[in-house]
Every structure is written in structure tokens, then in C-alpha cells.
């Protein structure tokens, strides 16, 4: 609520609508599999084509969604096979979305977007984030700004940073050892 007010929302409206958005998130979280079931890789492996996905869960234009989400050079077809990790989540999600008003959905998306962007905002917004994190976790101090920046760069450029690290610090003998280990792992998987 405080972040919404900081960004210009009316406090009364923000309290009412953020309460609905929080309840929306709580219900979404209840659709998730329990932790024990998420460890069962077999249960999470549900291959199906996008066409099958569309037939099962018709309220979302899946092909359009993936082709919009992916870079323009990458186009998927309806016969593309994907792995749906938790089909029951999609069933519940589809029903839930149909029953939830658009305003609550929009507020939830905006709230999550704003929450994900707080570290890029001004000091007042960052203090609100710290207060919230402190209330949840008890950790009352923020990382130094430079560490936050390094974290953002590392997350955004993980492949480039990994490549740079390998070029600078990975010895050729370690590379051959790693390739041998990958080969052994591959062989073990094929034997399963």
C-alpha cells in the first residue's frame, strides 16, 4: 500500500485494491504443488504439443503468447513439444482467472511489476522495500548499493559473465576434466 501511495495512488483505494491483489496472490500460491511433490521429477515431466496445450487450456492463446514472448527470430509452431510441469496448476489457474475481475488482475500485475522494480527507484521506495523485507525476514539492512548493482548485472548478463570467467580462470586441463565428467554423466543417464 505504501509503495502504491508513494507512486501516486489514493490511500483508501490502494488499501482496498491491494488487499484484493494480495488475496489473489495467496490463492495463486495455493495452486502450487507441495514441496515434496515438486521434488518428483517424473511428476513434473508432462510433455505435450502446443496444440494439445491449447485444446486443454483454451482461455489462453498459447501459440500467440509464446511467439510474442520469444525474440522475433524465434517462432514456435503448434506441433512444438513443451514440458508442462504442473498441469493441475493450469487447470486451477484458468478457472480462477475466469472468476477474478480484470481490475484485480491488473492491480496484481502492476503490483508485482512495481515490487520487482523498487531497487531501481528512489531512496524513499527503497526504504519501503527494506521495511517490508525487515518485517518478513527480520533482516534489517540492505546490501551496499554496489553489491545490488553487481547482482543485477550478474543476473542480466549471466552467460557473458560466465564466459568471461571461463576465459580468464578456467585452465585447459580443467576443461578436459569437465568434458570427461559431462560425458560420464551423459553415459550414466543413458543407462538409466
Residue pairs with C-beta under 8 A, 6 or more apart in sequence:
1 11
1 14
1 15
1 18
2 128
2 131
3 114
3 115
3 118
3 125
3 128
3 129
4 14
4 17
4 18
4 111
4 114
5 11
5 14
6 124
6 125
6 128
7 114
7 125
17 103
17 104
17 107
18 107
18 111
20 104
20 107
21 104
21 107
21 108
21 111
24 100
24 104
24 105
24 108
25 108
25 112
27 96
28 93
28 96
31 88
31 89
31 92
31 93
31 96
32 38
32 86
32 89
33 43
33 86
33 88
33 89
37 43
38 44
44 83
44 85
44 86
45 83
45 85
46 83
46 84
46 85
46 87
47 81
47 82
47 83
47 84
48 56
48 81
48 82
48 84
49 78
49 79
49 80
49 81
49 82
50 62
50 63
50 66
50 76
50 77
50 78
50 79
50 80
50 82
51 78
51 79
53 62
53 82
53 84
54 61
54 62
54 63
54 78
56 87
56 90
57 90
57 91
57 94
59 94
59 97
59 98
60 94
63 76
63 77
63 78
66 76
67 75
67 76
70 76
84 90
97 105
115 129
118 125
118 126
118 128
118 129
119 126
119 129
119 148
119 152
126 142
130 140
130 141
130 142
133 139
134 140
142 148
143 151
153 161
154 161
